[in-house]
Amino acid sequence: MPPDSVSPDIVLDLNRPAFVADPYPQLAQLRASSPTFWQQDRLFVTRYDDMARVLKDSRSFGRAISPFSRDETPVSELVQREPAGRVTLPQFDPRRAAFDAFNNNHLLDSEPPKHTRLRSLVGLAFTPRRVEGLRERIAEIVSGVAAALEDQTAEGRRTFDLVSGYAEPLPVTVIAELLGVPQEERHLLRPWSAAIVRLYEVDPPDEVIAAAEQAVLDFSALLRGLLVERRARPQDDLITALAQVEDAGEKLSEQELIDTCILLLNAGHEASVNGLSAGVLNLCRHGLWADVVQAAQAGAPEKYFRTVVEELLRFDTPLPMFERWVLQDTEVSGVPLRRGQKVALLYASGNRDARKFEAPDELRLTRDPNPHLTFGLGIHYCLGAPLARLELSSSLRALALAFPRLEVQDFAYSGGFVIRGLERLTVRVG
């Protein structure tokens, strides 16, 4: 780590409630004055083009954050090969052994050639056709949830929490049905996902580590049991498809299959819940809810809602920061980087960069094209993006038809910045 690894004139507190509630003013200042800066042993990157370059350069930057290098050499051996002070890769932490093993076996935190093999195999099972086949079921689920809320409001209840009452049920149900999780087990998925993703925050406390570790173990046990059942009695679900898929003689190991399913829950669920709830909040706060309602009532085509969703995901990024490890000596915007150092990509900042987007602080529902960073770029572009888009556009349309008059009463964010989402969004219906 270089001696100037901390920029003393910059204080970016990712867990400060005021920053989590509205990070965009400070991010704008950083883009203008400090497009890259060192803090917390990371080089923070704020501008779109710099982030795009990092995301597309899979030789120099990797997503892996487990105690293994690109070629899965244990850190203890890697450090011995390098001169003193040349690497800052994490040492093995027994408190998070299951979590780190999980990260080492799925797409998001693996690198080529392993990533290439995993993405090929998972892509053969998690196909666009399988996602498209969920269209009618997704519409059925959102209509049912919206109808239940309409019944409650018809009985005199004029307010409800949009997060727990509407945004959460759809992605949990869809992922559960996609995987083939039995109805009686589905109530466990949301708490497991919430516990696991909190470990992606910067410097999580011991209780967060313990909860995430237990969630990984519990979810793995459930999936392992389901896998045994599917091998004996195949079903039309993703667990069966992943167990059966083969490419050039390659198959997923049991652990790779289990960890892929956990990733699908975490990534798909958090992006959908946070994207929809924050999107509705921003539409209401900017006086644009009526525009969406009018379009829904007029039977606007799906493309309209897809375009709105893209802008909502750009304007208020549900997963606003991702990290990369430096795999070989390189640089970003003239800043030298050594193998083993960390780079923090502030997607939320890049998505508001005026160098890439016209009037980036305006919520423009017809913005097109919209090359936001929310689903990433390069080899780690989100495999579940089509499903997230389908869920969000269907949810938005159904909500607009059910509640043409919607007013925000109260809201609160749940915690840190890395997995930024609303804990509650109380709305009043007219």
Protein Blocks (a to p, Z undefined) as FASTA:
>chain_A
ZZklpcfkbccdfkbmklmmommlmmmmmmmmmmbaceehiacdfbfklmmmmmmmmmlp
cfblcfbdfkopafklmmmmpcghkaccdcddfklmmmmmmmmmcfklgccfklmmmmmm
mmmmmgfklmmmmmmmmmmmmmmmmmmmmmmmmnopabdcfklmmmmmmmmmmmmmmnop
afklmmmmmmmmmmmmmmmpghiafklmmmmmmmmmmmmmmmmmmmmmmmmmccddfklm
mmmgceehiacdfklmmmmmmmmmmmmmmmmmmmmmmmmmmmmmnopmmmmmmmmmnopa
fklmmmmmmmmmmmmcfblbccdddfbdcdeehiacdehiacdddfklmmmcfklpghkl
bccfkbccdfdfknogajllcfklmmmmmmmmmmmmmmmmmmmpacdfbdcdfbdmklgc
dfbdcdddZZ
